[in-house]
Amino acid sequence: MTKKIELSVLDPSPIVEGGSAELSLQNTLDLAKKTEQWGYKRFWLAEHHNWAGMASSASPIVIGRVASVTEKMRIGSGAMLLSHYSPLSVAEQFGTLETFFPGRIDLGLGRAPGTDQYTANVLRQRVAGEPEFDARLEELIAYLYGTGTATKNGSFRFHAIPGEKTNVPIWLLGSGLYSAQLAGILGLPFSFAGHFAPGNMMEAIKLYRDYFRPSQFLEEPYVLLAVQVVAADEKQEAQRLATSMYQKFLLLTRGQPSPILPPVDNMDELWNDNERRAVEEQLFTSIIGDPAGVKQQLHELIEKTDADEIMAHTEIFDHKARLRSYEILAQAAVN
């Protein structure tokens, strides 16, 4: 293969059983510093709310802290849930980040609630007639790339300060077809959530490329593919470490989100056949194995999707083992 494999990190600051949010955020800083040394291109923080196993809910704050302990790697959101916030507020936050860390901030946007519906209602407190995602996105672009937005009669103009004309790169993230098509039409880069919803992967990527139009943002389509990665020095150990990921998704199917649990020797003692199939449907793009296996699976995924960049989402119970997983993946991409 001649195509260079670009690697990035998607980190939700996972909280492990018996751990704490404070420890998880410190581990995030450590992971960012290490992955920058290993050549990763960008480091994105996932936004989730009211979730026992994730500490990155206030992602813009975490992004700023991660940027402060790194030097070159791009830091961003994966994704900022625009439906919960005013575009002006998001533009000001990311404009401020871009002002502190010029040329290093990414603004990934998602349409999903990122939580249960009750928590989403608390976050959003929506009112009748509130603009939907497309309108919010248009307004956000006007703040970051233009000269603000005007009221309907043009009598007053709103500006994002900081933010205006900072041209913070905007990405659309999604697990379905709508965001793929919209990203193509607007000429934005697109990230597909293959780490939890791979069923639409090939169709969404094709749709994005088919609908892509050159724009002020991009001349050609750019696909970033997020996938689960669990790597270890021995294949059997990688498979054992991956049981923490399987347990997470098993509990989610039961409506019981939890901190990351320790690995187990036998998942068949925990799930039934229907639950196993449901979990495997969400994780069939996962890269799991020893260095040779990870290299092979990584190259096969690139060949299948022609993705421009792979974003690894790795939730392993032991922090040192998690670091080693990212190190093995980095070696697989260059060897």
Secondary structure per residue as TSV (DSSP state, phi and psi in degrees):
chain	resnum	aa	ss	phi	psi
A	1	M	-	360.0	132.6
A	2	T	-	-98.6	-20.8
A	3	K	S	-69.6	127.9
A	4	K	-	-69.1	133.9
A	5	I	-	-93.1	112.5
A	6	E	E	-87.2	134.1
A	7	L	E	-120.0	143.9
A	8	S	E	-141.2	176.0
A	9	V	E	-122.2	135.1
A	10	L	E	-114.9	114.0
A	11	D	E	-122.8	122.7
A	12	P	-	-97.1	16.8
A	13	S	-	47.9	63.1
A	14	P	B	-63.2	134.5
A	15	I	-	-95.4	125.9
A	16	V	B	-95.2	157.8
A	17	E	T	-57.9	128.0
A	18	G	T	85.7	-4.3
A	19	G	-	-97.2	-158.2
A	20	S	-	-151.3	163.5
A	21	A	H	-63.5	-37.6
A	22	E	H	-60.0	-46.9
A	23	L	H	-63.2	-41.0
A	24	S	H	-63.0	-42.2
A	25	L	H	-68.1	-35.8
A	26	Q	H	-64.9	-39.2
A	27	N	H	-64.7	-34.6
A	28	T	H	-61.0	-44.0
A	29	L	H	-63.3	-41.8
A	30	D	H	-63.4	-44.1
A	31	L	H	-62.0	-41.4
A	32	A	H	-62.2	-45.3
A	33	K	H	-63.8	-41.2
A	34	K	H	-68.9	-45.6
A	35	T	H	-68.0	-29.5
A	36	E	H	-62.9	-42.3
A	37	Q	H	-62.6	-32.3
A	38	W	T	-86.9	2.9
A	39	G	T	94.4	14.3
A	40	Y	-	-69.0	144.3
A	41	K	-	-81.6	-42.8
A	42	R	E	-145.5	162.3
A	43	F	E	-137.7	110.6
A	44	W	E	-109.7	145.7
A	45	L	E	-104.0	132.2
A	46	A	-	-86.7	140.1
A	47	E	-	-101.8	118.0
A	48	H	-	-137.8	157.4
A	49	H	-	-133.2	145.4
A	50	N	S	56.2	42.5
A	51	W	-	-124.3	119.7
A	52	A	T	-64.1	-21.1
A	53	G	T	-106.0	12.0
A	54	M	B	-139.8	135.8
A	55	A	-	-112.2	8.2
A	56	S	-	-101.1	31.1
A	57	S	S	-61.0	-39.8
A	58	A	S	-91.1	65.5
A	59	S	H	-59.3	-38.4
A	60	P	H	-59.7	-35.1
A	61	I	H	-68.2	-43.0
A	62	V	H	-66.2	-38.0
A	63	I	H	-58.1	-45.9
A	64	G	H	-62.0	-40.2
A	65	R	H	-68.1	-41.9
A	66	V	H	-64.3	-42.1
A	67	A	H	-61.0	-31.0
A	68	S	H	-73.6	-19.0
A	69	V	T	-107.0	5.6
A	70	T	-	-122.5	170.7
A	71	E	S	-124.1	-37.4
A	72	K	S	-121.7	-33.1
A	73	M	S	-62.4	140.2
A	74	R	E	-74.3	138.2
A	75	I	E	-120.9	137.1
A	76	G	E	-162.8	-168.0
A	77	S	E	-106.1	137.9
A	78	G	E	-138.2	63.7
A	79	A	E	-136.0	159.0
A	80	M	E	-74.5	125.1
A	81	L	E	-88.7	89.6
A	82	L	G	-60.0	-28.3
A	83	S	G	-64.8	-18.5
A	84	H	G	-88.0	-13.3
A	85	Y	S	-133.0	160.1
A	86	S	-	-76.5	141.8
A	87	P	H	-57.2	-35.4
A	88	L	H	-61.8	-43.9
A	89	S	H	-63.3	-43.6
A	90	V	H	-63.5	-42.7
A	91	A	H	-62.1	-41.4
A	92	E	H	-65.3	-42.6
A	93	Q	H	-63.5	-49.6
A	94	F	H	-78.0	-25.8
A	95	G	H	-65.3	-37.4
A	96	T	H	-66.1	-44.4
A	97	L	H	-60.4	-43.7
A	98	E	H	-65.1	-33.1
A	99	T	H	-67.8	-39.9
A	100	F	H	-72.7	-37.3
A	101	F	S	-129.1	69.6
A	102	P	T	-59.9	134.9
A	103	G	T	75.3	12.9
A	104	R	-	-127.6	3.2
A	105	I	E	-109.2	134.2
A	106	D	E	-115.1	142.9
A	107	L	E	-116.6	93.2
A	108	G	E	-87.2	132.7
A	109	L	E	-116.7	139.9
A	110	G	E	-126.5	151.9
A	111	R	-	-95.1	-18.9
A	112	A	S	-70.4	157.4
A	113	P	-	-71.8	-25.6
A	114	G	S	70.9	20.2
A	115	T	S	-173.7	-172.8
A	116	D	-	-77.8	163.2
A	117	Q	H	-64.2	-33.6
A	118	Y	H	-65.8	-44.0
A	119	T	H	-66.7	-38.5
A	120	A	H	-58.5	-40.4
A	121	N	H	-64.9	-37.4
A	122	V	H	-66.2	-40.5
A	123	L	H	-68.3	-44.1
A	124	R	H	-87.6	-42.3
A	125	Q	-	45.9	55.8
A	126	R	-	-72.3	155.3
A	127	V	-	-123.6	160.3
A	128	A	T	-60.9	138.3
A	129	G	T	84.2	4.8
A	130	E	-	-67.4	140.2
A	131	P	-	-64.0	146.3
A	132	E	-	-87.1	-176.0
A	133	F	H	-57.0	-47.6
A	134	D	H	-58.1	-43.5
A	135	A	H	-68.0	-38.5
A	136	R	H	-62.7	-42.0
A	137	L	H	-62.7	-43.9
A	138	E	H	-59.5	-41.9
A	139	E	H	-66.4	-41.6
A	140	L	H	-61.7	-43.3
A	141	I	H	-60.7	-39.5
A	142	A	H	-62.8	-36.4
A	143	Y	H	-70.1	-43.0
A	144	L	H	-86.0	-27.8
A	145	Y	H	-115.0	-12.8
A	146	G	S	-118.8	-141.7
A	147	T	S	-121.3	36.0
A	148	G	-	90.7	-171.3
A	149	T	E	-126.1	150.3
A	150	A	E	-108.6	156.9
A	151	T	-	-67.1	167.7
A	152	K	T	-59.0	-34.6
A	153	N	T	-93.4	3.7
A	154	G	S	74.1	11.9
A	155	S	S	-80.6	-16.7
A	156	F	-	-148.9	139.9
A	157	R	E	-117.4	137.0
A	158	F	E	-101.9	139.0
A	159	H	-	-127.6	143.7
A	160	A	-	-93.1	113.3
A	161	I	T	-130.6	110.8
A	162	P	T	-70.2	165.9
A	163	G	T	139.5	-43.5
A	164	E	T	-58.4	126.6
A	165	K	T	61.7	21.5
A	166	T	-	-78.8	-17.8
A	167	N	-	55.2	41.3
A	168	V	-	-59.7	126.3
A	169	P	-	-58.7	127.6
A	170	I	E	-104.9	131.7
A	171	W	E	-118.1	148.4
A	172	L	E	-105.3	132.9
A	173	L	E	-114.4	146.0
A	174	G	E	-168.1	164.2
A	175	S	S	-117.4	3.2
A	176	G	S	-131.6	-155.5
A	177	L	S	-96.7	-26.6
A	178	Y	H	-61.5	-51.8
A	179	S	H	-65.1	-32.8
A	180	A	H	-62.7	-47.0
A	181	Q	H	-65.9	-44.0
A	182	L	H	-63.8	-42.2
A	183	A	H	-60.6	-39.9
A	184	G	H	-64.9	-47.1
A	185	I	H	-60.7	-39.3
A	186	L	H	-86.1	-7.4
A	187	G	T	70.2	35.8
A	188	L	-	-101.7	155.8
A	189	P	-	-68.3	150.8
A	190	F	E	-126.7	133.9
A	191	S	E	-118.3	126.4
A	192	F	E	-101.7	137.7
A	193	A	E	-84.8	66.1
A	194	G	T	-72.3	-7.9
A	195	H	T	-78.8	-12.8
A	196	F	T	-141.9	-11.2
A	197	A	-	-142.8	64.2
A	198	P	G	-77.1	-6.0
A	199	G	G	-57.5	-36.6
A	200	N	G	-96.5	10.5
A	201	M	H	-55.1	-57.4
A	202	M	H	-66.3	-40.1
A	203	E	H	-66.4	-40.9
A	204	A	H	-66.5	-42.5
A	205	I	H	-63.4	-43.4
A	206	K	H	-63.8	-43.9
A	207	L	H	-61.1	-43.5
A	208	Y	H	-58.4	-48.7
A	209	R	H	-66.9	-37.2
A	210	D	H	-65.2	-37.6
A	211	Y	H	-90.9	-4.6
A	212	F	-	-63.3	135.5
A	213	R	-	-125.7	129.1
A	214	P	-	-54.1	143.8
A	215	S	-	-146.9	-176.2
A	216	Q	S	-66.1	-16.2
A	217	F	S	-91.5	-42.1
A	218	L	-	-146.3	147.0
A	219	E	S	-93.3	-28.2
A	220	E	S	-133.8	154.6
A	221	P	-	-62.4	148.7
A	222	Y	-	-136.5	120.6
A	223	V	E	-112.0	121.6
A	224	L	E	-107.0	127.9
A	225	L	E	-115.6	117.4
A	226	A	E	-88.2	131.0
A	227	V	E	-140.8	156.2
A	228	Q	E	-75.9	136.4
A	229	V	E	-134.3	127.5
A	230	V	E	-132.6	108.4
A	231	A	E	-121.3	145.5
A	232	A	-	-150.1	168.8
A	233	D	S	-69.2	-24.9
A	234	E	S	-122.1	140.3
A	235	K	H	-58.7	-43.9
A	236	Q	H	-63.1	-37.8
A	237	E	H	-67.9	-39.0
A	238	A	H	-61.0	-42.5
A	239	Q	H	-65.2	-36.3
A	240	R	H	-68.7	-44.1
A	241	L	H	-61.1	-32.9
A	242	A	T	-67.7	-16.0
A	243	T	H	-66.4	-22.0
A	244	S	H	-65.2	-40.8
A	245	M	H	-65.1	-44.1
A	246	Y	H	-61.4	-41.1
A	247	Q	H	-63.8	-39.1
A	248	K	H	-58.4	-49.3
A	249	F	H	-71.6	-32.1
A	250	L	H	-61.2	-47.4
A	251	L	H	-66.7	-32.8
A	252	L	H	-64.8	-38.3
A	253	T	H	-64.7	-24.8
A	254	R	T	-91.8	1.0
A	255	G	T	73.0	32.4
A	256	Q	-	-129.7	67.5
A	257	P	-	-58.9	141.4
A	258	S	-	-146.7	168.1
A	259	P	S	-60.8	165.6
A	260	I	B	-67.7	126.9
A	261	L	-	-95.0	156.5
A	262	P	-	-62.3	154.0
A	263	P	-	-66.8	157.4
A	264	V	-	-126.0	164.5
A	265	D	S	-84.4	-24.3
A	266	N	-	-146.9	105.5
A	267	M	G	-68.5	-23.3
A	268	D	G	-64.5	-16.5
A	269	E	G	-81.0	-11.2
A	270	L	T	-110.0	-30.6
A	271	W	-	-121.8	158.0
A	272	N	-	-95.3	178.2
A	273	D	H	-62.2	-41.2
A	274	N	H	-65.4	-41.2
A	275	E	H	-67.0	-39.5
A	276	R	H	-61.2	-44.4
A	277	R	H	-64.0	-39.9
A	278	A	H	-63.1	-42.0
A	279	V	H	-67.5	-43.8
A	280	E	H	-64.5	-31.4
A	281	E	H	-64.6	-29.1
A	282	Q	H	-85.8	-14.0
A	283	L	H	-126.3	17.7
A	284	F	T	-73.1	-12.5
A	285	T	T	-90.0	0.9
A	286	S	-	-61.4	142.8
A	287	I	E	-103.4	113.6
A	288	I	E	-135.4	125.5
A	289	G	E	161.8	-171.9
A	290	D	S	-82.8	177.2
A	291	P	H	-53.5	-43.4
A	292	A	H	-66.6	-42.2
A	293	G	H	-66.9	-39.8
A	294	V	H	-64.7	-43.0
A	295	K	H	-59.6	-46.6
A	296	Q	H	-63.3	-46.3
A	297	Q	H	-65.6	-37.7
A	298	L	H	-63.6	-46.7
A	299	H	H	-67.4	-37.0
A	300	E	H	-64.7	-38.7
A	301	L	H	-66.2	-41.8
A	302	I	H	-62.7	-43.7
A	303	E	H	-63.7	-36.6
A	304	K	H	-71.9	-40.6
A	305	T	H	-104.9	-19.8
A	306	D	-	55.7	33.1
A	307	A	-	-63.9	145.3
A	308	D	S	-81.3	-21.4
A	309	E	E	-157.0	141.9
A	310	I	E	-110.5	128.4
A	311	M	E	-110.1	114.4
A	312	A	E	-85.2	129.9
A	313	H	E	-113.8	110.1
A	314	T	-	-129.8	112.8
A	315	E	-	-118.2	96.5
A	316	I	-	-114.0	140.9
A	317	F	S	-60.2	-45.3
A	318	D	S	-89.8	127.2
A	319	H	H	-63.3	-41.5
A	320	K	H	-63.3	-40.1
A	321	A	H	-66.5	-33.6
A	322	R	H	-65.8	-44.6
A	323	L	H	-59.5	-43.8
A	324	R	H	-63.1	-35.3
A	325	S	H	-60.9	-45.7
A	326	Y	H	-66.9	-34.5
A	327	E	H	-66.4	-43.2
A	328	I	H	-62.4	-41.9
A	329	L	H	-62.8	-41.7
A	330	A	H	-61.9	-40.2
A	331	Q	H	-66.5	-37.1
A	332	A	H	-65.3	-29.2
A	333	A	H	-77.6	-21.3
A	334	V	H	-109.9	-17.1
A	335	N	-	-83.6	360.0
